[in-house]
Amino acid sequence: MIHYGPGENFETIDVGLIREAARQIDMAAYVLTDRAVIDELREAAERGVKVRIWRDASEAARLSDFDGEAQLGGQVQGLEIRSNAPGGELMHLKGYCVDHRLLRTSSANFSWSGQTRQDNDLVALKGLRPATFPCGP
């Protein structure tokens, strides 16, 4: 599936794709401030999905209280957030893998403006065999 914003609402697309997770979500997020996406990640972890998020430390620090880690508040069982070294190389990815069968990649950050207001693309690849799918261990 190929989507183009702002004509299509990526927030709705991402919430639906994340909701499909049964076992695992591996996400790389340069910016993670979109409340609906954060809420869906929390709900996935609460229903037993292993959620791992890789962040850019400098961007997360800059966003402070708006960042996904701050919004998730405390420890959520099954949810792990890690970052690169502050001031290190820029981690600029915006994607995730669901259950080794769905890969979402995009130019859009996981932010309200990136998801709903900017010219961006979103590509979701589904249905490849897990043994050959290029995401997660």
The first five atom37 places (N, CA, C, CB, O) and aatype in JSON, in Angstrom:
{
  "aatype": [12, 9, 8, 18, 7, 14, 7, 6, 2, 13, 6, 16, 9, 3, 19, 7, 10, 9, 1, 6, 0, 0, 1, 5, 9, 3, 12, 0, 0, 18, 19, 10, 16, 3, 1, 0, 19, 9, 3, 6, 10, 1, 6, 0, 0, 6, 1, 7, 19, 11, 19, 1, 9, 17, 1, 3, 0, 15, 6, 0, 0, 1, 10, 15, 3, 13, 3, 7, 6, 0, 5, 10, 7, 7, 5, 19, 5, 7, 10, 6, 9, 1, 15, 2, 0, 14, 7, 7, 6, 10, 12, 8, 10, 11, 7, 18, 4, 19, 3, 8, 1, 10, 10, 1, 16, 15, 15, 0, 2, 13, 15, 17, 15, 7, 5, 16, 1, 5, 3, 2, 3, 10, 19, 0, 10, 11, 7, 10, 1, 14, 0, 16, 13, 14, 4, 7, 14],
  "atom_mask": [
    [1, 1, 1, 1, 1],
    [1, 1, 1, 1, 1],
    [1, 1, 1, 1, 1],
    [1, 1, 1, 1, 1],
    [1, 1, 1, 0, 1],
    [1, 1, 1, 1, 1],
    [1, 1, 1, 0, 1],
    [1, 1, 1, 1, 1],
    [1, 1, 1, 1, 1],
    [1, 1, 1, 1, 1],
    [1, 1, 1, 1, 1],
    [1, 1, 1, 1, 1],
    [1, 1, 1, 1, 1],
    [1, 1, 1, 1, 1],
    [1, 1, 1, 1, 1],
    [1, 1, 1, 0, 1],
    [1, 1, 1, 1, 1],
    [1, 1, 1, 1, 1],
    [1, 1, 1, 1, 1],
    [1, 1, 1, 1, 1],
    [1, 1, 1, 1, 1],
    [1, 1, 1, 1, 1],
    [1, 1, 1, 1, 1],
    [1, 1, 1, 1, 1],
    [1, 1, 1, 1, 1],
    [1, 1, 1, 1, 1],
    [1, 1, 1, 1, 1],
    [1, 1, 1, 1, 1],
    [1, 1, 1, 1, 1],
    [1, 1, 1, 1, 1],
    [1, 1, 1, 1, 1],
    [1, 1, 1, 1, 1],
    [1, 1, 1, 1, 1],
    [1, 1, 1, 1, 1],
    [1, 1, 1, 1, 1],
    [1, 1, 1, 1, 1],
    [1, 1, 1, 1, 1],
    [1, 1, 1, 1, 1],
    [1, 1, 1, 1, 1],
    [1, 1, 1, 1, 1],
    [1, 1, 1, 1, 1],
    [1, 1, 1, 1, 1],
    [1, 1, 1, 1, 1],
    [1, 1, 1, 1, 1],
    [1, 1, 1, 1, 1],
    [1, 1, 1, 1, 1],
    [1, 1, 1, 1, 1],
    [1, 1, 1, 0, 1],
    [1, 1, 1, 1, 1],
    [1, 1, 1, 1, 1],
    [1, 1, 1, 1, 1],
    [1, 1, 1, 1, 1],
    [1, 1, 1, 1, 1],
    [1, 1, 1, 1, 1],
    [1, 1, 1, 1, 1],
    [1, 1, 1, 1, 1],
    [1, 1, 1, 1, 1],
    [1, 1, 1, 1, 1],
    [1, 1, 1, 1, 1],
    [1, 1, 1, 1, 1],
    [1, 1, 1, 1, 1],
    [1, 1, 1, 1, 1],
    [1, 1, 1, 1, 1],
    [1, 1, 1, 1, 1],
    [1, 1, 1, 1, 1],
    [1, 1, 1, 1, 1],
    [1, 1, 1, 1, 1],
    [1, 1, 1, 0, 1],
    [1, 1, 1, 1, 1],
    [1, 1, 1, 1, 1],
    [1, 1, 1, 1, 1],
    [1, 1, 1, 1, 1],
    [1, 1, 1, 0, 1],
    [1, 1, 1, 0, 1],
    [1, 1, 1, 1, 1],
    [1, 1, 1, 1, 1],
    [1, 1, 1, 1, 1],
    [1, 1, 1, 0, 1],
    [1, 1, 1, 1, 1],
    [1, 1, 1, 1, 1],
    [1, 1, 1, 1, 1],
    [1, 1, 1, 1, 1],
    [1, 1, 1, 1, 1],
    [1, 1, 1, 1, 1],
    [1, 1, 1, 1, 1],
    [1, 1, 1, 1, 1],
    [1, 1, 1, 0, 1],
    [1, 1, 1, 0, 1],
    [1, 1, 1, 1, 1],
    [1, 1, 1, 1, 1],
    [1, 1, 1, 1, 1],
    [1, 1, 1, 1, 1],
    [1, 1, 1, 1, 1],
    [1, 1, 1, 1, 1],
    [1, 1, 1, 0, 1],
    [1, 1, 1, 1, 1],
    [1, 1, 1, 1, 1],
    [1, 1, 1, 1, 1],
    [1, 1, 1, 1, 1],
    [1, 1, 1, 1, 1],
    [1, 1, 1, 1, 1],
    [1, 1, 1, 1, 1],
    [1, 1, 1, 1, 1],
    [1, 1, 1, 1, 1],
    [1, 1, 1, 1, 1],
    [1, 1, 1, 1, 1],
    [1, 1, 1, 1, 1],
    [1, 1, 1, 1, 1],
    [1, 1, 1, 1, 1],
    [1, 1, 1, 1, 1],
    [1, 1, 1, 1, 1],
    [1, 1, 1, 1, 1],
    [1, 1, 1, 1, 1],
    [1, 1, 1, 0, 1],
    [1, 1, 1, 1, 1],
    [1, 1, 1, 1, 1],
    [1, 1, 1, 1, 1],
    [1, 1, 1, 1, 1],
    [1, 1, 1, 1, 1],
    [1, 1, 1, 1, 1],
    [1, 1, 1, 1, 1],
    [1, 1, 1, 1, 1],
    [1, 1, 1, 1, 1],
    [1, 1, 1, 1, 1],
    [1, 1, 1, 1, 1],
    [1, 1, 1, 1, 1],
    [1, 1, 1, 0, 1],
    [1, 1, 1, 1, 1],
    [1, 1, 1, 1, 1],
    [1, 1, 1, 1, 1],
    [1, 1, 1, 1, 1],
    [1, 1, 1, 1, 1],
    [1, 1, 1, 1, 1],
    [1, 1, 1, 1, 1],
    [1, 1, 1, 1, 1],
    [1, 1, 1, 0, 1],
    [1, 1, 1, 1, 1]
  ],
  "atom_positions": [
    [[0.85, -1.17, 0.0], [0.0, 0.0, 0.0], [0.89, 1.24, 0.0], [-0.96, 0.0, 1.22], [1.86, 1.31, 0.76]],
    [[0.58, 2.18, -0.84], [1.29, 3.44, -0.9], [0.28, 4.55, -0.62], [2.0, 3.65, -2.29], [-0.8, 4.58, -1.2]],
    [[0.66, 5.45, 0.29], [-0.23, 6.53, 0.7], [0.52, 7.86, 0.58], [-0.76, 6.32, 2.15], [1.75, 7.91, 0.72]],
    [[-0.23, 8.92, 0.34], [0.35, 10.25, 0.21], [-0.42, 11.24, 1.1], [0.34, 10.72, -1.26], [-1.65, 11.28, 1.08]],
    [[0.35, 12.02, 1.86], [-0.25, 13.05, 2.7], [0.02, 14.41, 2.1], [0.0, 0.0, 0.0], [0.93, 14.57, 1.29]],
    [[-0.74, 15.38, 2.51], [-1.73, 15.34, 3.58], [-3.11, 14.87, 3.16], [-1.84, 16.68, 4.18], [-4.03, 14.88, 3.98]],
    [[-3.28, 14.45, 1.92], [-4.59, 14.01, 1.46], [-5.12, 12.81, 2.22], [0.0, 0.0, 0.0], [-6.33, 12.68, 2.41]],
    [[-4.23, 11.94, 2.66], [-4.61, 10.79, 3.48], [-4.08, 11.01, 4.9], [-4.05, 9.45, 2.88], [-2.99, 11.54, 5.09]],
    [[-4.85, 10.61, 5.87], [-4.49, 10.8, 7.27], [-3.63, 9.62, 7.74], [-5.75, 10.94, 8.16], [-4.15, 8.54, 8.01]],
    [[-2.32, 9.83, 7.84], [-1.39, 8.77, 8.23], [-1.64, 8.31, 9.67], [0.05, 9.23, 8.08], [-1.39, 7.15, 9.99]],
    [[-2.11, 9.19, 10.52], [-2.4, 8.81, 11.91], [-3.39, 7.66, 11.94], [-2.94, 10.03, 12.71], [-3.18, 6.67, 12.65]],
    [[-4.47, 7.77, 11.19], [-5.48, 6.72, 11.12], [-4.89, 5.43, 10.54], [-6.67, 7.17, 10.29], [-5.19, 4.34, 11.03]],
    [[-4.07, 5.56, 9.51], [-3.43, 4.39, 8.9], [-2.51, 3.71, 9.92], [-2.63, 4.8, 7.64], [-2.57, 2.49, 10.08]],
    [[-1.67, 4.49, 10.6], [-0.74, 3.9, 11.57], [-1.47, 3.23, 12.73], [0.21, 4.95, 12.1], [-1.09, 2.14, 13.15]],
    [[-2.48, 3.87, 13.25], [-3.25, 3.26, 14.35], [-3.81, 1.92, 13.9], [-4.39, 4.21, 14.82], [-3.75, 0.94, 14.65]],
    [[-4.36, 1.86, 12.7], [-4.9, 0.6, 12.2], [-3.85, -0.48, 12.01], [0.0, 0.0, 0.0], [-4.09, -1.64, 12.34]],
    [[-2.68, -0.1, 11.49], [-1.6, -1.07, 11.29], [-1.05, -1.57, 12.63], [-0.47, -0.45, 10.45], [-0.81, -2.77, 12.79]],
    [[-0.85, -0.68, 13.57], [-0.35, -1.07, 14.89], [-1.36, -1.97, 15.59], [-0.05, 0.17, 15.77], [-0.98, -2.91, 16.28]],
    [[-2.62, -1.68, 15.41], [-3.68, -2.48, 16.03], [-3.66, -3.93, 15.55], [-5.06, -1.86, 15.73], [-4.14, -4.82, 16.26]],
    [[-3.11, -4.19, 14.37], [-3.02, -5.56, 13.84], [-2.0, -6.43, 14.57], [-2.65, -5.51, 12.37], [-2.03, -7.66, 14.43]],
    [[-1.12, -5.84, 15.35], [-0.04, -6.59, 16.0], [-0.59, -7.62, 16.98], [0.92, -5.63, 16.73], [-1.47, -7.34, 17.79]],
    [[-0.02, -8.82, 16.89], [-0.38, -9.89, 17.82], [0.8, -10.28, 18.71], [-0.87, -11.11, 17.05], [0.6, -10.72, 19.84]],
    [[2.04, -10.11, 18.2], [3.21, -10.58, 18.95], [4.26, -9.5, 19.19], [3.84, -11.72, 18.22], [4.79, -9.41, 20.3]],
    [[4.58, -8.69, 18.17], [5.75, -7.82, 18.3], [5.65, -6.61, 17.38], [7.03, -8.61, 18.0], [5.18, -6.7, 16.25]],
    [[6.1, -5.47, 17.89], [6.26, -4.25, 17.1], [7.67, -3.74, 17.36], [5.18, -3.17, 17.46], [8.06, -3.52, 18.51]],
    [[8.43, -3.55, 16.29], [9.76, -2.93, 16.37], [9.68, -1.62, 15.61], [10.9, -3.87, 15.78], [9.45, -1.6, 14.4]],
    [[9.87, -0.51, 16.33], [9.7, 0.82, 15.75], [10.98, 1.63, 15.87], [8.54, 1.57, 16.43], [11.69, 1.55, 16.87]],
    [[11.27, 2.41, 14.82], [12.34, 3.42, 14.85], [11.65, 4.75, 14.58], [13.49, 3.11, 13.77], [11.01, 4.93, 13.54]],
    [[11.77, 5.69, 15.53], [11.01, 6.93, 15.44], [11.89, 8.12, 15.78], [9.8, 6.88, 16.37], [12.27, 8.32, 16.93]],
    [[12.21, 8.9, 14.76], [12.97, 10.14, 14.99], [12.15, 11.07, 15.88], [13.33, 10.83, 13.65], [12.67, 11.62, 16.85]],
    [[10.89, 11.26, 15.55], [9.95, 12.04, 16.36], [8.78, 11.13, 16.7], [9.47, 13.35, 15.62], [8.22, 10.48, 15.82]],
    [[8.42, 11.08, 17.97], [7.26, 10.3, 18.41], [6.46, 11.15, 19.4], [7.71, 8.93, 19.07], [6.65, 11.09, 20.61]],
    [[5.55, 11.95, 18.84], [4.72, 12.83, 19.67], [3.24, 12.67, 19.37], [5.13, 14.27, 19.46], [2.42, 13.22, 20.1]],
    [[2.87, 11.94, 18.33], [1.46, 11.8, 17.96], [0.73, 10.98, 19.01], [1.32, 11.14, 16.57], [1.03, 9.8, 19.22]],
    [[-0.25, 11.6, 19.68], [-0.95, 10.99, 20.81], [-1.67, 9.69, 20.42], [-1.94, 11.97, 21.39], [-1.62, 8.72, 21.17]],
    [[-2.33, 9.66, 19.27], [-3.07, 8.45, 18.88], [-2.13, 7.28, 18.64], [-3.91, 8.72, 17.62], [-2.45, 6.15, 19.02]],
    [[-0.98, 7.52, 18.02], [0.0, 6.46, 17.78], [0.58, 5.99, 19.11], [1.14, 6.97, 16.84], [0.72, 4.78, 19.33]],
    [[0.91, 6.92, 19.99], [1.45, 6.55, 21.31], [0.43, 5.73, 22.1], [1.84, 7.81, 22.11], [0.79, 4.72, 22.7]],
    [[-0.82, 6.16, 22.09], [-1.87, 5.42, 22.8], [-2.02, 4.0, 22.24], [-3.21, 6.16, 22.71], [-2.22, 3.05, 23.0]],
    [[-1.93, 3.86, 20.92], [-2.08, 2.54, 20.31], [-0.89, 1.64, 20.65], [-2.23, 2.66, 18.78], [-1.06, 0.44, 20.86]],
    [[0.31, 2.21, 20.72], [1.48, 1.44, 21.14], [1.32, 0.96, 22.59], [2.78, 2.29, 21.0], [1.63, -0.18, 22.9]],
    [[0.82, 1.84, 23.46], [0.58, 1.45, 24.85], [-0.45, 0.34, 24.92], [0.11, 2.66, 25.68], [-0.26, -0.64, 25.64]],
    [[-1.55, 0.48, 24.19], [-2.6, -0.55, 24.19], [-2.07, -1.88, 23.67], [-3.79, -0.09, 23.35], [-2.43, -2.94, 24.19]],
    [[-1.22, -1.84, 22.65], [-0.62, -3.08, 22.14], [0.2, -3.76, 23.23], [0.27, -2.79, 20.91], [0.07, -4.97, 23.44]],
    [[1.03, -3.0, 23.93], [1.84, -3.57, 25.02], [0.95, -4.13, 26.12], [2.8, -2.51, 25.6], [1.23, -5.19, 26.68]],
    [[-0.13, -3.43, 26.44], [-1.03, -3.88, 27.5], [-1.77, -5.16, 27.14], [-2.03, -2.79, 27.83], [-2.19, -5.9, 28.02]],
    [[-1.93, -5.42, 25.82], [-2.58, -6.68, 25.42], [-1.58, -7.8, 25.16], [-3.43, -6.45, 24.18], [-1.94, -8.85, 24.65]],
    [[-0.3, -7.56, 25.53], [0.7, -8.61, 25.47], [1.65, -8.56, 24.29], [0.0, 0.0, 0.0], [2.47, -9.47, 24.13]],
    [[1.55, -7.54, 23.45], [2.46, -7.4, 22.32], [3.79, -6.83, 22.83], [1.85, -6.48, 21.21], [3.79, -5.87, 23.6]],
    [[4.9, -7.41, 22.41], [6.21, -6.88, 22.75], [6.47, -5.67, 21.87], [7.34, -7.97, 22.57], [6.52, -5.79, 20.64]],
    [[6.65, -4.49, 22.47], [6.85, -3.24, 21.73], [8.24, -2.71, 22.05], [5.75, -2.19, 22.09], [8.56, -2.43, 23.2]],
    [[9.06, -2.58, 20.99], [10.4, -2.02, 21.15], [10.51, -0.78, 20.28], [11.51, -3.08, 20.77], [10.22, -0.82, 19.08]],
    [[10.93, 0.33, 20.89], [11.02, 1.61, 20.19], [12.45, 2.11, 20.27], [10.02, 2.65, 20.78], [13.03, 2.18, 21.35]],
    [[13.0, 2.46, 19.12], [14.35, 3.04, 19.04], [14.18, 4.51, 18.71], [15.25, 2.31, 17.95], [13.51, 4.86, 17.74]],
    [[14.79, 5.38, 19.5], [14.62, 6.83, 19.4], [15.93, 7.53, 19.12], [14.0, 7.37, 20.67], [17.01, 6.98, 19.36]],
    [[15.85, 8.75, 18.62], [16.99, 9.64, 18.54], [17.03, 10.42, 19.85], [16.9, 10.6, 17.29], [16.11, 11.17, 20.15]],
    [[18.08, 10.24, 20.64], [18.15, 10.82, 21.98], [18.08, 12.34, 21.97], [19.42, 10.38, 22.67], [17.4, 12.93, 22.81]],
    [[18.77, 12.98, 21.04], [18.78, 14.45, 21.01], [17.4, 15.0, 20.69], [19.79, 14.95, 19.97], [16.97, 15.99, 21.28]],
    [[16.7, 14.37, 19.77], [15.35, 14.83, 19.41], [14.38, 14.57, 20.55], [14.86, 14.13, 18.14], [13.52, 15.41, 20.84]],
    [[14.49, 13.43, 21.21], [13.63, 13.13, 22.35], [13.84, 14.15, 23.46], [13.89, 11.71, 22.88], [12.87, 14.6, 24.08]],
    [[15.09, 14.52, 23.72], [15.38, 15.52, 24.76], [14.83, 16.89, 24.36], [16.91, 15.63, 25.0], [14.3, 17.61, 25.2]],
    [[14.94, 17.24, 23.09], [14.44, 18.53, 22.62], [12.92, 18.61, 22.79], [14.83, 18.75, 21.15], [12.39, 19.67, 23.12]],
    [[12.25, 17.5, 22.55], [10.79, 17.49, 22.63], [10.27, 17.38, 24.06], [10.24, 16.36, 21.81], [9.13, 17.73, 24.34]],
    [[11.1, 16.9, 24.96], [10.82, 16.85, 26.39], [9.46, 16.22, 26.71], [10.89, 18.25, 26.98], [9.23, 15.05, 26.41]],
    [[8.56, 17.0, 27.3], [7.26, 16.48, 27.74], [6.36, 16.02, 26.61], [6.55, 17.53, 28.53], [5.42, 15.27, 26.85]],
    [[6.63, 16.46, 25.38], [5.81, 16.06, 24.25], [6.24, 14.72, 23.66], [5.86, 17.13, 23.18], [5.5, 14.1, 22.9]],
    [[7.44, 14.26, 24.02], [7.99, 13.04, 23.46], [7.19, 11.82, 23.93], [9.45, 12.89, 23.86], [6.6, 11.82, 25.01]],
    [[7.19, 10.78, 23.09], [6.46, 9.55, 23.39], [6.83, 8.92, 24.71], [0.0, 0.0, 0.0], [5.97, 8.43, 25.43]],
    [[8.11, 8.92, 25.04], [8.53, 8.3, 26.3], [7.9, 9.02, 27.48], [10.07, 8.32, 26.43], [7.45, 8.37, 28.42]],
    [[7.86, 10.35, 27.45], [7.25, 11.11, 28.53], [5.74, 10.88, 28.56], [7.54, 12.61, 28.37], [5.15, 10.78, 29.64]],
    [[5.11, 10.78, 27.39], [3.66, 10.57, 27.33], [3.27, 9.17, 27.8], [3.16, 10.8, 25.92], [2.18, 8.98, 28.33]],
    [[4.16, 8.2, 27.61], [3.85, 6.85, 28.06], [3.9, 6.75, 29.58], [4.82, 5.85, 27.44], [3.26, 5.88, 30.17]],
    [[4.66, 7.63, 30.2], [4.67, 7.74, 31.66], [4.99, 6.46, 32.39], [0.0, 0.0, 0.0], [4.13, 5.58, 32.51]],
    [[6.2, 6.33, 32.86], [6.58, 5.17, 33.65], [6.75, 3.92, 32.81], [0.0, 0.0, 0.0], [6.78, 3.97, 31.58]],
    [[6.84, 2.82, 33.49], [7.07, 1.54, 32.83], [5.76, 0.89, 32.43], [7.87, 0.62, 33.74], [4.85, 0.77, 33.25]],
    [[5.67, 0.48, 31.2], [4.54, -0.31, 30.71], [5.1, -1.69, 30.41], [3.86, 0.35, 29.43], [6.05, -1.83, 29.64]],
    [[4.53, -2.71, 31.02], [4.99, -4.08, 30.81], [4.98, -4.4, 29.32], [4.1, -5.09, 31.57], [3.98, -4.18, 28.64]],
    [[6.09, -4.92, 28.81], [6.18, -5.31, 27.41], [6.59, -4.19, 26.47], [0.0, 0.0, 0.0], [6.64, -4.4, 25.26]],
    [[6.89, -3.0, 27.01], [7.28, -1.88, 26.17], [8.69, -1.45, 26.55], [6.29, -0.7, 26.31], [8.97, -1.17, 27.72]],
    [[9.58, -1.39, 25.56], [10.98, -1.02, 25.79], [11.34, 0.13, 24.87], [11.92, -2.24, 25.54], [11.11, 0.07, 23.66]],
    [[11.91, 1.19, 25.45], [12.33, 2.35, 24.67], [13.83, 2.54, 24.86], [11.55, 3.64, 25.08], [14.31, 2.61, 25.99]],
    [[14.54, 2.61, 23.76], [15.98, 2.85, 23.79], [16.33, 3.98, 22.84], [16.77, 1.56, 23.42], [15.57, 4.31, 21.93]],
    [[17.49, 4.57, 23.08], [17.94, 5.69, 22.24], [19.4, 5.52, 21.89], [17.71, 7.04, 22.94], [20.15, 4.8, 22.55]],
    [[19.79, 6.21, 20.82], [21.21, 6.29, 20.51], [21.88, 7.22, 21.52], [21.44, 6.78, 19.04], [21.19, 7.82, 22.35]],
    [[23.18, 7.35, 21.47], [23.91, 8.21, 22.4], [23.58, 9.68, 22.11], [25.44, 7.97, 22.3], [23.6, 10.1, 20.95]],
    [[23.26, 10.47, 23.15], [22.99, 11.89, 22.93], [24.18, 12.56, 22.23], [22.7, 12.6, 24.27], [25.33, 12.35, 22.6]],
    [[23.87, 13.36, 21.21], [24.92, 14.04, 20.47], [25.62, 13.17, 19.45], [0.0, 0.0, 0.0], [26.52, 13.63, 18.74]],
    [[25.22, 11.9, 19.37], [25.84, 10.97, 18.42], [25.25, 11.16, 17.03], [0.0, 0.0, 0.0], [24.64, 12.19, 16.73]],
    [[25.43, 10.16, 16.2], [24.87, 10.22, 14.86], [23.35, 10.35, 14.91], [25.28, 8.98, 14.05], [22.7, 9.77, 15.78]],
    [[22.81, 11.1, 13.98], [21.39, 11.31, 13.88], [20.68, 10.03, 13.48], [21.08, 12.43, 12.89], [21.05, 9.41, 12.48]],
    [[19.68, 9.62, 14.23], [18.82, 8.48, 13.89], [17.54, 9.1, 13.31], [18.52, 7.54, 15.16], [16.75, 9.67, 14.06]],
    [[17.33, 9.0, 12.01], [16.27, 9.74, 11.35], [15.18, 8.84, 10.76], [16.86, 10.59, 10.26], [14.41, 9.3, 9.91]],
    [[15.09, 7.59, 11.18], [14.12, 6.65, 10.63], [12.71, 6.93, 11.15], [14.52, 5.22, 10.98], [12.51, 7.52, 12.21]],
    [[11.73, 6.5, 10.35], [10.32, 6.67, 10.69], [9.57, 5.44, 10.21], [9.73, 7.97, 10.07], [8.9, 5.49, 9.18]],
    [[9.68, 4.36, 10.95], [9.04, 3.14, 10.48], [8.88, 2.12, 11.58], [0.0, 0.0, 0.0], [9.33, 2.31, 12.71]],
    [[8.23, 1.03, 11.23], [8.07, -0.07, 12.17], [7.77, -1.37, 11.43], [6.96, 0.23, 13.19], [7.37, -1.37, 10.27]],
    [[7.99, -2.46, 12.14], [7.69, -3.8, 11.66], [6.71, -4.43, 12.64], [9.0, -4.67, 11.52], [6.89, -4.34, 13.85]],
    [[5.68, -5.06, 12.12], [4.66, -5.71, 12.95], [4.69, -7.21, 12.68], [3.24, -5.13, 12.66], [4.5, -7.65, 11.55]],
    [[4.94, -7.98, 13.72], [4.87, -9.44, 13.67], [5.68, -10.06, 12.53], [3.45, -9.87, 13.54], [5.29, -11.11, 12.01]],
    [[6.76, -9.45, 12.12], [7.62, -9.96, 11.05], [6.86, -10.18, 9.74], [8.26, -11.26, 11.48], [7.29, -10.96, 8.9]],
    [[5.73, -9.48, 9.56], [4.94, -9.66, 8.34], [4.49, -8.36, 7.71], [3.75, -10.5, 8.63], [3.94, -8.36, 6.61]],
    [[4.7, -7.24, 8.4], [4.28, -5.95, 7.88], [5.41, -4.95, 8.13], [2.95, -5.47, 8.54], [5.89, -4.83, 9.25]],
    [[5.82, -4.25, 7.11], [6.84, -3.22, 7.25], [6.24, -1.9, 6.81], [8.11, -3.56, 6.41], [5.73, -1.77, 5.7]],
    [[6.29, -0.92, 7.69], [5.82, 0.44, 7.4], [7.04, 1.34, 7.36], [4.77, 0.95, 8.46], [7.82, 1.36, 8.31]],
    [[7.21, 2.09, 6.27], [8.27, 3.07, 6.18], [7.66, 4.34, 5.6], [9.47, 2.55, 5.3], [6.67, 4.29, 4.87]],
    [[8.25, 5.49, 5.94], [7.63, 6.74, 5.54], [8.62, 7.88, 5.67], [6.38, 7.02, 6.38], [9.63, 7.78, 6.37]],
    [[8.31, 8.97, 4.99], [9.05, 10.22, 5.2], [8.42, 11.0, 6.35], [9.06, 11.07, 3.9], [8.99, 12.0, 6.79]],
    [[7.27, 10.58, 6.83], [6.52, 11.3, 7.87], [6.97, 10.92, 9.27], [5.04, 11.04, 7.72], [7.07, 9.74, 9.6]],
    [[7.24, 11.93, 10.08], [7.47, 11.69, 11.5], [6.16, 11.29, 12.17], [8.06, 12.95, 12.18], [5.08, 11.57, 11.65]],
    [[6.27, 10.64, 13.31], [5.1, 10.27, 14.11], [4.72, 11.48, 14.97], [5.4, 9.0, 15.0], [4.8, 11.44, 16.2]],
    [[4.3, 12.54, 14.29], [3.86, 13.77, 14.94], [2.55, 14.19, 14.28], [4.95, 14.92, 14.83], [2.24, 13.73, 13.18]],
    [[1.79, 15.04, 14.93], [0.52, 15.46, 14.37], [0.72, 16.09, 13.0], [-0.19, 16.43, 15.31], [0.01, 15.75, 12.05]],
    [[1.66, 17.0, 12.88], [1.87, 17.67, 11.59], [2.42, 16.7, 10.54], [2.84, 18.85, 11.75], [2.0, 16.75, 9.38]],
    [[3.34, 15.81, 10.92], [3.87, 14.83, 9.98], [2.82, 13.86, 9.49], [0.0, 0.0, 0.0], [2.86, 13.42, 8.34]],
    [[1.89, 13.53, 10.36], [0.86, 12.54, 10.04], [-0.32, 13.14, 9.27], [0.36, 11.89, 11.3], [-0.98, 12.45, 8.5]],
    [[-0.6, 14.44, 9.48], [-1.85, 14.99, 8.95], [-1.7, 16.24, 8.1], [-2.76, 15.29, 10.07], [-2.64, 16.59, 7.38]],
    [[-0.56, 16.95, 8.14], [-0.48, 18.25, 7.49], [0.6, 18.4, 6.42], [-0.26, 19.27, 8.52], [0.54, 19.33, 5.62]],
    [[1.58, 17.52, 6.4], [2.73, 17.7, 5.51], [2.65, 16.79, 4.28], [4.01, 17.44, 6.27], [2.0, 15.75, 4.29]],
    [[3.35, 17.23, 3.22], [3.51, 16.38, 2.04], [4.5, 15.27, 2.41], [4.01, 17.2, 0.79], [5.7, 15.52, 2.55]],
    [[4.01, 14.06, 2.56], [4.82, 12.91, 2.91], [4.28, 11.69, 2.19], [4.84, 12.68, 4.45], [3.2, 11.71, 1.61]],
    [[5.06, 10.62, 2.25], [4.59, 9.34, 1.74], [4.63, 8.32, 2.86], [5.43, 8.87, 0.52], [5.36, 8.49, 3.84]],
    [[3.85, 7.27, 2.7], [3.84, 6.15, 3.64], [3.69, 4.89, 2.79], [2.67, 6.28, 4.72], [2.78, 4.79, 1.97]],
    [[4.59, 3.94, 2.99], [4.54, 2.68, 2.27], [4.43, 1.56, 3.3], [5.8, 2.49, 1.35], [5.24, 1.47, 4.22]],
    [[3.43, 0.71, 3.13], [3.24, -0.45, 4.01], [3.29, -1.71, 3.14], [1.87, -0.36, 4.8], [2.49, -1.87, 2.22]],
    [[4.23, -2.58, 3.45], [4.39, -3.85, 2.74], [3.88, -4.96, 3.64], [5.89, -4.1, 2.33], [4.35, -5.1, 4.77]],
    [[2.93, -5.74, 3.15], [2.34, -6.81, 3.96], [2.46, -8.15, 3.25], [0.87, -6.5, 4.25], [2.59, -8.22, 2.03]],
    [[2.42, -9.21, 4.07], [2.21, -10.53, 3.54], [3.42, -11.31, 3.1], [0.0, 0.0, 0.0], [3.27, -12.4, 2.54]],
    [[4.61, -10.81, 3.32], [5.79, -11.58, 2.97], [6.01, -12.66, 4.01], [7.03, -10.67, 2.84], [5.6, -12.52, 5.17]],
    [[6.67, -13.72, 3.61], [6.93, -14.81, 4.56], [7.88, -14.33, 5.65], [7.54, -16.04, 3.83], [8.86, -13.66, 5.35]],
    [[7.61, -14.64, 6.92], [8.46, -14.19, 8.03], [9.93, -14.53, 7.87], [7.97, -14.78, 9.3], [10.78, -13.74, 8.27]],
    [[10.26, -15.68, 7.3], [11.66, -16.08, 7.19], [12.47, -15.16, 6.27], [11.74, -17.5, 6.68], [13.69, -15.07, 6.4]],
    [[11.81, -14.48, 5.36], [12.51, -13.63, 4.42], [12.2, -12.15, 4.63], [12.17, -14.03, 3.01], [12.7, -11.31, 3.88]],
    [[11.4, -11.83, 5.6], [10.98, -10.42, 5.79], [12.09, -9.64, 6.46], [9.68, -10.33, 6.63], [12.66, -10.11, 7.45]],
    [[12.41, -8.45, 5.95], [13.59, -7.71, 6.4], [13.42, -6.86, 7.65], [14.05, -6.85, 5.32], [13.89, -5.73, 7.68]],
    [[12.76, -7.37, 8.68], [12.67, -6.56, 9.89], [12.67, -7.43, 11.12], [11.42, -5.69, 9.85], [12.02, -8.48, 11.17]],
    [[13.39, -6.99, 12.12], [13.42, -7.61, 13.43], [13.97, -9.02, 13.46], [0.0, 0.0, 0.0], [13.96, -9.74, 12.46]],
    [[14.47, -9.4, 14.63], [14.97, -10.76, 14.83], [13.84, -11.75, 15.03], [15.91, -10.81, 16.0], [14.1, -12.95, 15.21]]
  ]
}
